[in-house]
Amino acid sequence: MFPSISGATQQYLANLNQTETQLQQATAQISSGIAVEQPSDNPAAISEILQTETAISNNKQIQSNLTNVSSEVNTADSALQTAVQALQSAISLAGEGASSTVSAETRATLAQQVAGIQQTLVGIAQTTVNGSYIFSGDQDTQAPYQLDPTQPEGVLQLVTSSSTRTIQSVDGTSFAVALTAQQIFDAKNADGTPAAGNVFAAVQNLETALTNNDTAGITAAEDSLQSASSYLNDQLAFYGEVQNRVTEATDLAQKFQTQEKTDLSNLQGTDVAATATELSQLQVQQEASTSAEANIEQMKNLFSYLA
């Protein structure tokens, strides 16, 4: 019968195993740069680590949203700049048509050009980004307007949805990012009649006056176009402001992300200097344990008993 391993030997083996485990952990932490890979590594830090990881994930989503809306806002801004230019062309045609030296035939030709401008404006109202009509408000799967000569304003409104969409910044604030085609081109009074600044109505009135060879009507339409131009520039300014806010929100999100990643690194990362010191101490401890092994009573083998 073989004698059992002595208590001293058992303790030695247990201590040696623990030292080797600690050596492996310290080596892995220095190699990976991560000290907390699982809850048992530092239970007290897990809650804060999870919160920081969630903040980083939310930040990434916010930056993705800002990137998407930036494309839409930039497209809208460019489209409205084109609309402003088109309206200036209409004003020039009105000035030409108001001249007393212009014939009815010439005014009829000018009316055709104005009709083309109206078509351009409707096309701008139908601008899409990634398949969505950006001026259709919350109902962005359908074009907001189409040409219709039978209507008083020369256009037919297809959707009446408002725009309630906002974008959130990483600091928790949010802001509106879009206007509807009605807000931009078809401002209305409370009773539903065209308001001052109504772009579609001003252009249509000019086309009608030119077609009818109506000098007084052309002059009145020119005044309406000036008001519409001022109003349209205000709508363009809205998108310029949104562009600025998107840029600011993106910059802020990037700053937050840098700080959050630093925080996570501090929570999870290895203190290289301290861990290197610990590793050195463990190596010394392991060497000392190995040297002491010779002094521990060893289990007698079978040959000892046969001698």
DONU-552472 format. One record per atom (N, C-alpha, C): z negated, x, y negated. Coordinates in steps of 0.001 Angstrom, whole numbers, padded with zeros to 6 digits, always signed. Each point is the difference from the previous one (the first is absolute). Layout:
! DONU-552472
ZXY ...
This chain:
! DONU-552472
+000000+000843+001199 +000000-000843-001199 +000000+000879-001249 +000873-000314-000951 +000115+000806-001222 -001021-000459-001038 -000590+000935-000682 -000953-000376-001058 +000738-000623-001165 -000684-000856-000757 +000603-000645-001177 +000057+000976-001160 +000893-000354-000962 +000124+000846-001188 -001276-000131-000815 -000487+001108-000476 -001260-000008-000744 +000141-000711-001334 -001126-000412-000531 +000008-000669-001299 +000542+000884-001093 -000301+001264+000047 +000486+000934-001021 +001519+000110+000043 +000506+000020+001251 +001459+000093+000137 +000672-001262-000517 -000569-001175+000315 +000547-001273-000481 +000025-000037-001529 -001091+000452-000597 -000067-000004-001464 +001027+000963-000586 +000151+001150+000653 +000986+000981-000462 +001406-000595+000032 +000329-000638+001124 +001344-000578+000138 +000231-001111-001026 -001025-000811-000239 +000125-001087-000983 +000216+000556-001403 -000773+001044-000338 +000142+000607-001325 +001365+000659-000160 +000453+000627+001068 +001300+000670-000052 +001119-001023-000177 -000109-001110+000719 +001008-001057-000112 +000023-000591-001404 -001182-000220-000586 -000093-000550-001356 +000612+000971-001016 -000288+001283+000184 +000548+001002-000912 +001520+000040+000073 +000542-000082+001214 +001454+000019+000170 +000644-001234-000635 -000667-001135+000146 +000519-001231-000619 +000021+000121-001522 -001057+000532-000556 -000077+000181-001453 +001038+001014-000477 +000218+001045+000805 +001026+000986-000347 +001381-000642-000043 +000295-000849+000968 +001299-000694+000045 +000172-000913-001211 -001076-000716-000354 +000059-000908-001154 +000228+000774-001296 -000744+001092-000167 +000138+000793-001220 +001390+000614-000099 +000507+000490+001116 +001343+000591+000011 +001056-001046-000338 -000141-001195+000577 +000955-001088-000265 -000057-000436-001461 -001192-000053-000588 -000145-000418-001393 +000665+000995-000946 -000159+001274+000287 +000636+001013-000843 +001518-000053+000165 +000456-000215+001240 +001439-000038+000267 +000674-001200-000644 -000625-001192+000108 +000608-001238-000506 -000321-000280-001458 -001123+000566-000469 -000437-000282-001366 -000711-001329-000113 -000234-000687+001128 -000645-001314+000001 -001307+000087+000770 -001059-000400-000660 -001319+000055+000629 -000400-001329+000631 +000559-001113-000533 -000365-001325+000499 +001250-000669+000549 +000143+000025+001307 +001156-000622+000649 -000378-001285+000715 -001282-000189+000272 -000487-001196+000667 -001398-000316-000534 -000437-001267+000114 -001283-000412-000583 -001176+000888+000388 -000012+000471+001233 -001136+000800+000444 -000106+001337-000718 +001099+000459-000617 -000038+001274-000707 -000890-000056-001235 -000017-001173-000672 -000845-000163-001186 -000146-001488-000288 -000853-000686+000740 -000141-001460-000146 -000278-000444-001427 -000737+000787-000754 -000373-000390-001362 +001191-000052-000943 +001068+000755+000318 +001150+000076-000903 +001103-000986+000340 -000105-000654+001153 +001106-000834+000476 +000324-001147-000950 -001012-000686-000500 +000238-001140-000883 +000796+000417-001242 -000414+001093-000614 +000683+000467-001209 +001410+000499+000322 +000169+000614+001155 +001336+000460+000409 +000934-001181+000172 -000485-001053+000667 +000836-001187+000220 +000366-000665-001324 -000941-000066-000923 +000274-000590-001311 +001059+000809-000752 -000099+001308+000091 +000968+000860-000686 +001377-000120+000637 +000052-000068+001316 +001287-000170+000690 +000636-001339-000370 -000812-001037-000129 +000514-001319-000411 +000547+000057-001419 -000713+000696-000885 +000467+000144-001384 +001336+000732-000052 +000153+001028+000818 +001255+000750+000038 +001135-000887+000498 -000273-000803+001034 +001017-000909+000545 +000416-001042-001037 -000979-000574-000698 +000300-000993-001035 +000806+000629-001134 -000357+001218-000340 +000711+000711-001067 +001463+000206+000365 +000246+000379+001253 +001381+000204+000454 +000803-001303-000113 -000642-001125+000354 +000685-001289-000084 +000299-000361-001453 -000944+000261-000883 +000206-000282-001422 +001146+000841-000548 +000055+001266+000377 +001095+000857-000468 +001339-000471+000541 +000012-000487+001241 +001237-000543+000571 +000440-001242-000774 -000956-000871-000327 +000314-001205-000777 +000543+000362-001381 -000611+001001-000617 +000441+000432-001330 +001415+000570+000051 +000292+000735+001054 +001353+000555+000151 +001028-001117+000121 -000331-001018+000803 +000928-001119+000183 +000215-000766-001301 -001084-000284-000709 +000127-000777-001226 +000667+000824-001094 -000156+001312+000042 +000651+000857-000983 +001514-000142+000087 +000524-000053+001217 +001439-000177+000194 +000465-001330-000589 -000786-001031+000227 +000352-001327-000513 -000046-000038-001528 -001058+000571-000560 -000174-000024-001456 +001091+000820-000691 +000324+001141+000577 +001057+000839-000586 +001340-000719+000022 +000264-000714+001089 +001245-000771+000095 +000020-001115-001037 -001130-000686-000157 -000093-001080-000986 +000210+000533-001408 -000624+001127-000291 +000141+000599-001329 +001460+000346-000281 +000659+000600+000966 +001410+000360-000171 +000863-001243-000180 -000298-001046+000779 +000778-001245-000087 -000150-000640-001381 -001212-000008-000538 -000210-000623-001306 +000595+000830-001130 +000060+001302+000177 +000702+000813-000991 +001474-000391-000053 +000572-000254+001169 +001390-000469+000054 +000124-001363-000662 -000989-000863+000206 +000028-001330-000608 -000069+000095-001522 -000827+000897-000506 -000110+000203-001450 +001350+000443-000565 +000654+000902+000693 +001319+000466-000443 +001023-001133+000021 -000071-000835+001030 +000921-001134+000101 -000219-000966-001157 -001252-000218-000356 -000300-000911-001095 +000482+000581-001328 -000089+001306-000165 +000530+000626-001212 +001508-000192-000097 +000659+000037+001156 +001448-000256+000007 +000283-001429-000441 -000838-000936+000443 +000176-001403-000398 -000205-000158-001507 -000962+000709-000551 -000243-000055-001445 +001213+000535-000760 +000588+001061+000505 +001198+000566-000638 +001150-000990+000045 +000163-000675+001131 +001066-000997+000125 -000248-001177-000943 -001277-000347-000175 -000332-001095-000927 +000377+000391-001424 -000315+001242-000364 +000361+000463-001347 +001497-000025-000207 +000730+000401+001024 +001466-000014-000104 +000522-001428-000093 -000555-000881+000810 +000481-001386+000024 -000356-000780-001250 -001039+000432-000722 -000438-000718-001198 +000909+000268-001200 +000827+001031+000113 +000887+000336-001117 +000975-001142-000280 +000200-000258-001291 +000910-001091-000402 +001461+000331+000274 +000282+001243+000256 +001390+000418+000228 +000401-000085+001473 -000950-000355+000860 +000284-000045+001445 +000599-001351+000355 +001047+000016+000807 +000679-001226+000407 -000725-000678+001154 +000376-001242+000246 -000584-000751+001113 +000326+000671+001335 +001227+000531+000094 +000410+000661+001239 -000867+001236+000273 -000260+000748-001078 -000843+001188+000165 -001406-000397+000406 -000516-001058-000584 -001344-000457+000365 -000043-000474+001453 +001066-000584+000457 +000059-000419+001406 -000054+001222+000922 +000669+001065-000428 -000040+001246+000784 -001401+000603-000010 -000639-000046-001177 -001372+000498-000103 -000943-000831+000870 +000269-001292+000079 -000837-000879+000824 +000058+000418+001470 +001157+000431+000434 +000132+000457+001385 -000832+001261+000238 -000020+000881-000996 -000821+001206+000119 -001488-000352+000037 -000387-000977-000798 -001398-000440+000002 -000356-000608+001355 +000949-000745+000580 -000241-000569+001332 -000248+001122+001016 +000729+001091-000158 -000217+001146+000872 -001384+000601-000180 -000499-000005-001245 -001352+000508-000263 -001044-000896+000666 +000234-001309-000080 -000930-000920+000664 -000031+000261+001509 +001165+000250+000564 +000077+000308+001429 -000755+001294+000319 +000124+000978-000887 -000730+001259+000182 -001506-000241-000015 -000463-000824-000929 -001430-000283-000110 -000529-000716+001239 +000792-000934+000515 -000407-000701+001221 -000051+000989+001167 +000966+000902+000038 -000011+001027+001040 -001236+000875-000087 -000410+000329-001211 -001220+000793-000186 -001219-000789+000480 -000016-001296-000296 -001104-000846+000467 -000080-000028+001521 +001108+000278+000666 +000054-000018+001459 -000230+001390+000621 -000496+000938-000772 -000231+001366+000484 -000944-000010+001204 +000348+000804+000998 -000835+000106+001196 -000434+001444+000236 -001125+000132+000674 -000497+001294+000485 -000462-000222+001433 +000585+000719+000927 -000336-000150+001426 +000124-001449+000459 +001030-000681-000518 +000266-001364+000441 -000799-001077-000695 -000871+000366-000926 -000813-000990-000712 +000491-000142-001436 +000080-001246-000474 +000386-000262-001385 -001202+000266-000891 +000064+001067-000760 -001186+000466-000723 -000350-000868-001207 +000924-000890-000417 -000291-000886-001125 -000185-001454+000451 -000250-000194+001305 -000194-001359+000520 -001463-000343+000196 -000888+000837-000517 -001420-000284+000146 -000436+000084+001452 -000903-000900+000388 -000536+000025+001360 +001003-000520+001022 +001044-000665-000456 +001035-000515+000902 +001194+000958-000025 -000230+001234+000489 +000982+001061-000203 +001099+000080+001056 +000112-001020+000827 +001073-000010+000993 +001241-000733-000509 -000075-000571-001195 +001109-000772-000562 +000280+000450-001425 +001284+000006-000358 +000391+000357-001361 -000590-001012-000981 -000431+000428-001178 -000641-000922-000937 +000972-000891-000770 +001213+000511-000264 +000981-000753-000797 +001403+000214+000562 +000867-000931-000350 +001424+000176+000252 +000781-000611-001163 +001227+000452-000202 +000831-000564-001059 +000320-001455+000301 -000014-000832-001035 +000363-001406+000152 +000444-000534-001360 +001298-000018-000268 +000523-000441-001307 -000371-001427-000368 -000426-000797+000986 -000345-001391-000296 -001392-000121-000633 -000782+001067+000042 -001357-000031-000541 +000020+000385-001488 -000929-000547-000788 -000020+000301-001442 -000084+001498-000312 -000692+000755+000844 -000140+001436-000229 +001010+000812+000810 +000871-000700+000725 +001015+000688+000787 -000504+000593+001296 -001262-000259+000335 -000590+000540+001222 -000834-001074+000682 -000201+000180+001298 -000830-000917+000769 -001173+000779+000580 -001210-000475-000280 -001193+000643+000533 -000199-000434+001447 -000155+000987+000889 -000113-000284+001429 -001431+000045+000504 -000843+000788-000631 -001414+000074+000395 -000867-000091-001247 -001181-000552+000172 -000923-000161-001130 -001337+000679+000269 -000032+000874+000986 -001245+000657+000379 -000442+001001-001064 -001300+000039-000244 -000550+000995-000926 -000182+001327+000744 -000342+001040-000724 -000251+001299+000604 -001490+000300-000090 -000669-000008+001143 -001443+000241+000023 -000347+001361+000608 +000977+000750+000404 -000253+001265+000695 -000561+001049-000958 -001019+000675+000486 -000612+001099-000756 -000085+001224+000912 -000239+001148-000608 -000183+001237+000748 -001384+000535-000306 -000666+000528+001017 -001369+000488-000179 -000016+001507-000150 -000857+000454-000917 -000223+001430-000173 -001173+000423+000870 -000122+001292+000228 -001060+000509+000858 -001381-000227-000599 -000072-000224-001307 -001300-000253-000640 -000404-001469+000058 +000814-000822+000689 -000335-001409+000183 +000635-000941-001003 +000563+000521-001080 +000684-000854-000970 +001386-000362+000521 +000567-001071-000549 +001338-000424+000402 +000760-000493-001217 +001328-000030+000112 +000819-000454-001117 +001293-000618+000515 +000556-000920-000818 +001245-000681+000363 +001159+000981-000051 +000989-000220+000870 +001103+000953+000087 +001374-000628-000206 +000068-001321-000179 +001321-000618-000091 -000006-001254-000862 +001163-000271-000588 +000259-001245-000711 +001073-000769+000755 +000086-001287-000265 +001051-000804+000626 +001231-000054-000908 +001120-000361+000589 +001226-000131-000780 -000161-001058-001087 -000784-001044+000284 -000226-001019-001025 -000755+000591-001183 -001007+000790+000272 -000746+000642-001080 +000896+000930-000814 +000913+000676+000664 +000825+001006-000661 +001181-000608-000747 +000718-000889+000670 +001273-000484-000539 -000007-001462-000443 -001001-000766+000412 +000089-001452-000164 -001320-000575-000500 -000519+000559-001089 -001271-000472-000557 +000121-001466-000412 -001021-000774+000346 +000041-001439-000277 -001214-000435-000811 +000209-001054-000776 -001104-000654-000693 -000760-000874+000990 -001124-000550-000460 -000809-000851+000870 +000776-001223+000485 +000957-000476-000819 +000763-001188+000390 +001235+000343+000837 +000147+001296+000352 +001116+000388+000857 +001262+000407-000739 -000006-000104-001328 +001172+000403-000775 -000007+001513-000196 +001165+000607-000229 +000055+001449-000199 -000854+000437-001187 -000809+001012+000218 -000845+000527-001070 +000758+001067-000779 -000535+000339-001172 +000587+001097-000769 -000041+001255+000853 +001120+000709+000073 +000070+001185+000839 +000629-000250+001353 +000356-001269+000299 +000639-000311+001280 +001375+000673+000058 +000123+000976+000905 +001211+000818+000071 +001189-000813+000493 -000189-000711+001108 +001107-000782+000559 +000529-001018-001009 -000917-000683-000676 +000403-001043-000951 +000763+000609-001171 -000463+001131-000520 +000663+000636-001142 +001424+000421+000342 +000178+000579+001170 +001340+000438+000415 +000906-001202+000234 -000550-001033+000638 +000806-001184+000264 +000400-000699-001302 -000908-000038-000957 +000324-000632-001296 +001128+000754-000704 -000014+001328+000127 +001076+000780-000615 +001324-000280+000689 -000013-000036+001313 +001249-000283+000721 +000556-001368-000401 -000876-001004-000094 +000436-001356-000361 +000570-000032-001416 -000687+000663-000937 +000456+000002-001391 +001341+000710-000141 +000174+001093+000708 +001283+000720-000055 +001122-000846+000606 -000294-000645+001097 +001002-000847+000655 +000408-001149-000913 -000966-000552-000736 +000266-001142-000885 +000488+000420-001387 +000142+001326-000197 +000435+000511-001305 -000930-000488-001113 -001304+000028+000318 -001037-000534-000877 -000676+001159-000737 +000414+000253-001223 -000522+001134-000763 -001501-000118-000235 -000457-001178-000393 -001430-000201-000243 -000795+000203+001289 +000548-000507+001086 -000669+000152+001299 -000068+001461+000420 +001058+000764-000315 +000011+001434+000334 -001086+000730-000784 -000132-000327-001284 -001019+000634-000834 -001404-000322+000508 -000202-001266+000370 -001311-000409+000530 -000283+000708+001321 +001032+000135+000821 -000162+000670+001288 -000333+001477-000195 +000600+000595-001030 -000291+001406-000275 -001473+000192-000351 -000553-000917-000785 -001433+000063-000324 -000855-000139+001258 +000414-000922+000876 -000735-000205+001252 +000060+001237+000880 +001146+000660-000011 +000159+001213+000795 -000900+001126-000511 -000164+000072-001315 -000896+001009-000557 -001432-000243+000476 -000407-001263-000004 -001346-000338+000489 -000125+000302+001490 +001076-000317+000746 +000000+000252+001439 -000070+001497+000288 +000675+000791-000834 -000023+001446+000185 -001403+000557-000201 -000681-000491-001038 -001367+000444-000260 -000919-000406+001152 +000168-001219+000470 -000813-000511+001113 +000259+000817+001267 +001268+000292+000285 +000350+000738+001198 -000565+001427-000037 -000018+000581-001166 -000588+001338-000131 -001506-000020+000282 -000651-001101-000334 -001417-000139+000324 -000206-000015+001514 +000897-000664+000723 -000106-000054+001460 +000262+001377+000600 +000925+000719-000611 +000268+001372+000433 -001231+000882-000220 -000691-000222-001104 -001210+000776-000301 -001080-000241+001052 -000050-001234+000535 -000964-000294+001069 +000200+000953+001166 +001258+000182+000402 +000267+000868+001150 -000254+001469-000339 +000215+000373-001254 -000337+001359-000395 -001490+000258+000128 -000802-000999-000365 -001448+000119+000121 -000426+000066+001468 +000648-000816+000835 -000317+000032+001436 +000332+001371+000584 +001127+000569-000408 +000362+001343+000470 -001104+001000-000333 -000520-000087-001207 -001070+000919-000412 -001259-000204+000839 -000329-001249+000250 -001220-000286+000759 +000146+000423+001462 +001188-000166+000553 +000241+000448+001380 -000152+001518+000091 +000543+000701-000983 -000114+001463-000021 -001459+000421-000104 -000741-000654-000884 -001417+000327-000171 -000785-000302+001272 +000291-001138+000634 -000703-000386+001224 +000317+000969+001139 +001231+000466+000054 +000396+000958+001031 -000720+001328-000204 -000040+000461-001241 -000701+001251-000299 -001488-000105+000356 -000601-001141-000329 -001419-000197+000293 -000247-000015+001505 +000886-000665+000738 -000144-000065+001458 +000089+001385+000619 +000876+000824-000520 +000142+001359+000517 -001251+000829-000280 -000598-000199-001174 -001244+000705-000322 -001130-000456+000926 -000083-001310+000230 -001008-000530+000909 +000212+000561+001399 +001243+000058+000421 +000305+000487+001339 -000437+001459+000178 +000248+000803-001017 -000423+001401+000059 -001512+000106+000153 -000728-000797-000775 -001459+000027+000077 -000486-000520+001345 +000621-001078+000489 -000416-000585+001277 +000233+000969+001152 +001104+000708-000025 +000273+000981+001049 -000992+001158-000069 -000368+000373-001221 -001010+001052-000159 -001337-000465+000548 -000358-001252-000304 -001260-000558+000504 -000009-000026+001525 +001115-000423+000591 +000080-000078+001457 -000101+001386+000618 +000647+000958-000637 -000066+001372+000497 -001424+000529-000035 -000724-000338-001078 -001389+000441-000117 -000886-000649+001054 +000318-001262+000330 -000799-000721+000986 +000303+000452+001422 +001255+000247+000270 +000414+000341+001355 +000167+001492+000232 +000276+000717-001064 +000411+001380+000141 -001114+000932+000460 +000442+001111+000533 -000925+001025+000481 -000440+000903-001147 -001305+000252-000057 -000510+001027-000905 +000229+001328+000717 +001122+000638-000303 +000435+001166+000762 -001042+001110-000009 -000566+000289-001162 -000975+001085-000098 -001225-000282+000865 -000519-001226-000120 -001197-000355+000767 +000291-000038+001491 +001159-000542+000368 +000351-000086+001416 +000270+001380+000586 +000601+000885-000794 +000242+001367+000467 -001324+000722+000256 -000973-000230-000889 -001332+000589+000201 -000637-000545+001270 +000133-001315+000181 -000552-000633+001204 +000676+000555+001256 +001328+000177-000078 +000738+000535+001140 -000484+001401+000358 -000236+000825-001023 -000485+001359+000229 -001377-000010+000654 -000843-000897-000474 -001352-000099+000555 +000041-000464+001458 +000901-000934+000291 +000134-000506+001365 +000512+001088+000950 +000899+000815-000503 +000527+001095+000821 -001105+001009+000314 -000826+000294-001017 -001140+000897+000222 -000965-000614+001010 -000230-001299-000153 -000912-000715+000907 +000542+000022+001423 +001305-000184+000134 +000602+000012+001331 -000143+001379+000649 +000241+001052-000784 -000132+001358+000522 -001445+000293+000409 -000933-000483-000812 -001412+000219+000320 -000387-000723+001281 +000534-001221+000157 -000304-000773+001206 +000553+000690+001237 +001196+000545-000129 +000623+000686+001135 -000787+001238+000390 -000474+000722-001001 -000791+001209+000266 -001320-000342+000667 -000551-001140-000381 -001294-000393+000557 +000112-000515+001419 +001224-000273+000418 +000192-000588+001324 -000562+000901+001109 +000119+001307-000216 -000439+000939+001045 -001496-000069+000227 -000710-000486-001012 -001458-000041+000116 -000524-001288+000624 +000933-000921+000232 -000410-001279+000586 +000044+000098+001520 -001024-000519+000632 -000050+000058+001465 +001194-000724+000582 +000768+000667+000823 +001189-000575+000604 -000355-000626+001346 +000792-000938+000347 -000198-000651+001291 +000317+000989+001115 -000870+000139+000984 +000237+000894+001114 +001117-000543+000875 +000882+000909+000404 +001095-000470+000846 -000376+000134+001469 +000827-000420+000853 -000253-000036+001433 -000288+001394+000555 +000683+001014-000556 -000172+001351+000507 -001401+000533-000322 -000590-000472-001048 -001352+000419-000357 -000982-000396+001074 +000234-001166+000572 -000897-000482+001020 +000281+000631+001369 +001185+000424+000204 +000342+000618+001292 -000426+001446+000081 -000243+000609-001229 -000345+001434-000010 -001347+000221+000654 
